[in-house]
């Protein structure tokens, strides 16, 4: 009997077609100040996958977008990100690819941002990122001016004061280091430095303050044997895994050789790209948070030991004299008990205070309710933030994103807003009413799925009250995904990003 895999069922199940829909039905009133596109990325495997080994994090990337203008919802589109492998599977021409961006055969399935006039589909771990056009078509690979030869980050941070884009990139072919890079507003490299870490950790996110970069060196590491099991015939797995395990974590392997060994472009590896994630929880590995001065390198890192845990996503961080404050969603463990998704302990919102004078780290729980996908007003990145927003994750009932949570971190209070009895939502992003609007003056938006109708909608809530002000109803289903952004129409964006 085939094992159940919740990430191929319900609203995790992939959709099989690309759609273009116009004149969408609207309930309520879309605020007039919204002029742009809401675009979200996520895994959506092409073709048939094996339920026994499929891992949600590795599905082919698909972006979903809604265009808003003048109080109207002009269109909805969904498009697969055309990596060479995805393009071949779809029978379409492969877009131009720049080899410096990492492995070309995997789809960028994690995030969407706008920077330096480009709309960018992002991913991590040495995998290629791609430029998207105005209608979400893939224009080609993007090399970010050539900073990390092994890829970029899924979670770069834009400094609102300088327009610089900061990133911390990891790649399992470059063990022992992560790369910290800074791009200027035009997309040129201003700073790049390799920072030493132990072994080969998964560093999915980081945080930025006015003076520091906050690194998360936690107990999830590259598992060479899992990588070999997904791509090498059974008789060769034991010796192949032993060799790769001996290399990974000690020796830097150049991109072409690494990908030739692990991700050869064969029917088997094409299937494996939507299969098992080659990272595992390592209970014996120490957990620590690093504080690195901006524009610094390895010699400037201060490491703070913490209790074992994992952080997929940070809410924000700021400096408080000689203390660095970090707010993030903490998992007691991950990739435990569920071979198809993150699994592990219940995620909760926590705060670490990292004292640069004493070298001590203190953690407190801000909200013990299960939640994920934390976001703040992006104009507050690097500085002190008062408000944060997340979505409820109810492991007992299996409901994903049934409510939005608004945190007032100054008052120490939070409000939970249910999206409805049969609704499953995802990450919400904050959009300010205007450039000078107060921190909580704006709206939240994100996709939600109606289990009773089988269709999805884009929900817009007032950020302060969590009252739903508008819903853009879609006659299609938008599967659960990862991250997205509101991409406003501005004069400085090139035509491809308008």
N, C-alpha and C positions, 0 to 999 in steps of 0.2 A: 504493500500500500504506500502511495506517495505521501511523504511527510507534508503536513500543512505548512504553508508559508503565508503569514498575514500580509506580507508586502507584495503579494500578487493577487490580493482579494480586496473586496470593498473599494474604498476610494484610494487605496494604494495601487490598485491594479492599473497597468498602463493603458493608455488610449492608443488606437491603431491608425488614426488618420490625422492629417493636418487640416485645419479648418480656417476659413476666412469669413467672418460674419459682420454685417453692417446694421446700423440703426437698431441698436440693442434696446430692449425694454428696460425702463427705469422706474423703480418705486421710490417715492420721496423726491428729494431735490439735490442734484449734484452741485456742490458749492462752485460759484462762478470763478473763484481764484484758481481752480484746478485746470491747468493747461499743460498737458504732457501725456506720458505713458506710464502706467504701472506695469512692470515686467517682472516676472518671477521664473526662476530656474528650478529644475528638479530632475530626478532619474525617471526615465521612461524607456525601458528596453525595446529594441527593435526585434521583431520576430519572436521565435519560441525560446524560452529559457527553461532550465531545469529547476523546478521548485525546491528540490532537495538541497541545492547549493547556492541558489540566487541570493545575493546580498543587496539590500536596498541602496546602499551607498554607491554601487557600481553600475547602475543602469545608464544607458545612453542619455545624454542631456537633451531636455526639451524645454524651450522657453514659451511662456504664455503671457500675452499682453493685452491690455485694454487701453484704447486711446480716448482721453477725455478732453473736451474743449467747449467753452461757451455753455456750460451746463448740460452738454450732451455726451453720450457714449457713442463715439463714431464707429469703432470697430473692435473686434476681438480676433486675435490670431494666435495660433500655436505652431511652432516650428521646431523640428529636431535640429540640434547644433551639428552642422555637417563636418565632423572630423573625417579624415579619409576613410576610416572603418565604417562610420555611419553612412557616409555618402555611398560607399560600395554596397552596403546592405540595402539601401534605398534605391539603388540603380541610377544615381545622379552623379554628375561630375564632382570630383573633389575640389574644394576651394584651395587657393594658394596657401601653402604652409611654410612657415619659417621654422627650420629645425631647432633653432636656439630656444624655442619655447618648451621643449621637452618631448615626451612621447606623442607622436602624431595620431596613433590609432585609437586613443580613448577620447570619449566625449566630455566636454566641459559641462558639468551637471550640477553645480553648487550655488553660484551666485551670479548676479548681474549688476554692474555699476556703469556710471558714465564718468570718463576722465579724459582730459586733453582732447576733447572733441570726438571721442569714440564711445560707442556702447559696447561693453565687454562682457562676455560670458566667461566666468572664472571657475577654476578648479585648483587642486593642489597636488603635492607629492610627485612633482616632476612630470605632470601631465599638461598638455597644451591648453592655452586659453585662446579665445576666438573673438574677432570683431563681428558685430551684428549691424545690419542695416536698419533703415527706418521702418521696414515692415518685417523685422525680425529674421530676415534672411542672413545666412552666414557669408561674410565677405572674405574671411581668411584667418589664418593664425596671426597672433599678435605677440611680439617679442619684448614689449615694454622698453624699447631702446636697448635691449640686450643686457639687462642686469643678471638674473640667475640663469646659467645655461641649462639648468634642470627644471625650469618651470617657475611659477609664481605662487601667489597665495590666494586662497578662497576668501580671505577676510582682511583685505587691506583697509587702512584707516586714513580718511581724508582729513587733514588738518584744516579746519575752517578759517583759521587766521592767515595761513600762508598759501593754501591751495596745494600743498605738497601731499603726495600719496605715500604713506609708509606701509611697508609689508615685511612680514617674516615668513620665509619660504623654507619648507623642508622637502627632502627628496631621499627616498630610501637607497638610491645609488650613491649618495654623498653622506656616508655615515659620520657621526661625530661632530657635525656642524649643522646649523641652520643659517640662512642668509638673511641679514637685515638690509633692506634697501629703501632708498628715498627717491621718489621721482618728483620733478618740479611740475608746475601747472601745465607745461607744454609736453610732458611725458618724457623728459630727458633725465638720465640718471644723475643725481646730485651726490649720492653717497651709497656705498655698498661695502659690507663687511661680513665675513664669516664669523659666527659666534660658536664657540665650542660648547657642546652638550654631551651628555653621556649616551653612548650607544646610538640608537636609531629611532628616536621617539616620533610619535604622531603629534604634531603641534598644529592643531586645526585653527586656533585663534590666538590672539594676543590682545594687549591693550596699550593705549597711548595716553600719556599725560603731557602737560606743557613742557616738562623737562626730561621725561623718561619713556622708555619702551619697556613693557612688562611682558616677560616670557613665561611660558607654562611648560615645564619639563616634567611630564607626568607618566605614570606607569602603563602606557600603551606603546608598544614597540613593533617594528616591522618583523613579521614572522616569515622567514625564508621558506620554511617547509610548507606553509599554506600557499605561498606563491607558486612553488614548484608543483604542488598537488593539483593546482588549477590548470597548469599549462604543459606538464610533462607526462608522457605515458607511464603507466603504473610501474613497470619493471625498473625504470630509471629514477623513480621518485626518491628512494632512500639515498643513493649516492649523490644525486643532484641536489637534494635538500641539504645534505651535509656540507657539500662544497659551497653552496650559496650562503648557508648559515655561517660558515667560517669566514667568508668574505664580507658579508653585510655586517656592519657594526665595526669593522676594522679598516677596510681598504676602500678608498674612493674609486668607484667603477665608472668609466666614461659612459655617457648616455647611449651611444650607438651599441656598445658591447652589452650593456645591461639589458637594453630592450631586445636585442637579438637573442639573448639567453632566456628571458622570461616572457616576453610578449611578442613572439614571432607572429607574423601575419598569416596565419593558417586558419582553416575552419575551426579547429579546436580552440585556438586562442581567441578567435572572434567570439565564440560562445563564452569563453571564460571571462571576457571583459564585463560581462553582466553576472559574474559569479562571485566566489568567495573573496572577502576582503582580506588582504595579506597583513593584517595587524591584529595583535592579541593583547589582552590584559596580562600584565606581568606583576603578580603580587609581591615579588621580591625586589622590585625596583623602587628606589626612593622617589618621593615626590618633592618637587621644589619649585619655587617661583623666583625668577630672575628679574632684577631691576637694572636696566642698562641706560646710561645717559644717551640722549638723542645724539646721533652722529657718532656713536661709540662703536667699539669692537669688543672682542673677547676679554681683553684685560680690564675692562671697566665694569663687568657684570658683578653685582652683589647677589648671591644666592641665599634664599630663605627656605629652610626645610619645613614642610607641612605634612599633615597626615595624608596617607594615600587616598587619592580621589582622582577624578578626571573632570575637565572642563571642556565642553565643546564650544561654548559661547560666552563671551564676556558682555556685561551690560555697559560698563564704562569704568574709567579710572581717573584719579586726579591727585595732585600734590597737596599736602597739608603740612607746610613747613618741612620737617625732616621725616615725614611719614608719607608713604605712598598708599592710597586707598584703592582697592580693587573690588568691584562688585561683579559677580558672575554666577551662573547656574552651575552648581556642584553636583556631580554624580559620585556616589560612594565607590562605584566600580562600573565598568562598561564592558561590552562584548563578553558577558558572562550569562549563560543560560539561554541565550537566544542567538542561534548561528546566523540569523538573517538580518539582524538590525543591531542597534546600539545595546539593548539589553541592560542588565545590571540594576544598581540601586536607584531609588526614587530621586529625581532631580529637584533641587530646591535652591532658592536664591540666597546667596551667602555674601559676606563681606570679609575681606582680609585687610588688616592694617599691617603694613610692612615698615618697621621702624629702622631707618637707616643709621640711627645712632647706636642702638643696642643690638641690631642684627636679628631681632625677634619678629616672628609673625604671629598675629592673633586673629582667629576666625570667629565670626558670629553669624548666626542664621537670621536673615532678614525676613524670610517668608518660607515656612515649612511646607506649603502646599506644592504638589507636583506641578512643574511648569518647565517650559523651554522657550527657545527663540526670543531671548530678551533684546529689546531695542530701546534707544533713547532718541531724543531730538538730536540729529547729527550735527547741529550747530554747536552742541555742547561737548563734542569729542575733545578730549584732552583737558577740559575744565570741569569744575564741579557741576554735577547734574542733580536736579531735584526729583524729576519724574522718570519713571521707567515703565515699560509695557512688555508683557509676556503673554503666552497662551497656556491654558491649562492642559496638562497631560495626565489623564486618569488611567493608570495602568490596570486598576482593578476592574473597571468597566470596559476597558479597551477603547474608550472614546478619545479621539485625537483632536485637540483644539476645540473643545466644546464651549470654551469661555475665554474672554480676554481679561487680563488682570492689569490694573493700573496701580503703580506703586508711588506713593509720596514719601520719598526717602528722608526728607527733612522732618516731616511730622511722624514718620514711623508707622504709617497706615497704608492699607491697600484696599481696593474695591474690585470685586469680581463680577463681571457681566456675562451672563449666559447668552449665547447666540441663538438659543432655541432648542427645543426638545430633540429634534432630529437633525441637528446641524453639527458638522465637524469643520473646524476652521484650521488655519495655519498661521504663520508669522504675519504680524501686522507691522506696518511702517508708519512713522509719524511724518506728516507734511504740515509745515507751518502755514498760517494764514497769509503771511507775508514775510519779507526779509527782516523786519523789525518787530515781528510778533513776539509776545511773551512765550516762555518755554512750553507752556501747556495749551497755547492758543493755536489750534489747528485741528486736523483730523487724523484718524488712523484708518488704514485701508489694507485689505487682504482678501484672498479668495476663501470661500466657504462652500461646503458641499451639503446638499439636502438629501439625506438618506431616503426620505419618503418619495421624492420625485426622481432621484437619480441624476439631477442636474446641479450645476454650480452657479455661483454668483460672486461678484465683487462687492464686498460690504464696506461702506464708509461710515465711520463712527465719529462723533464729536470727542476729541481727546480728553477733555475735562470731565464730561458727564458720562461718557461711554454710551450715549444715546445714538441709535442708528439713524443717520440722516438720509442715507440713500442706499439702494441696492441696485446693481446692474445685473439683471438676470441673463444667464447664458443658456441657450438650448443645447448645451454640451456639458460634459463632465471635465473638471480640471483636477487631476489626481493630486494627492498630497505631495508637496515638494519641499525644497530647502529654502533658499533666500531670494529676495527680490528688492526692488527699489522703485521709488517714484522718480522718474526721469523727466524733469520739467523741460518745456520748450523754451530755450534761451538763445539769444542772438549769437553767443560764442560757440554753440555746438555746430559742428559741420553737418552738411546735408544728410549724411548717413545716419545721424543720431537724432533727427528731428521727427 
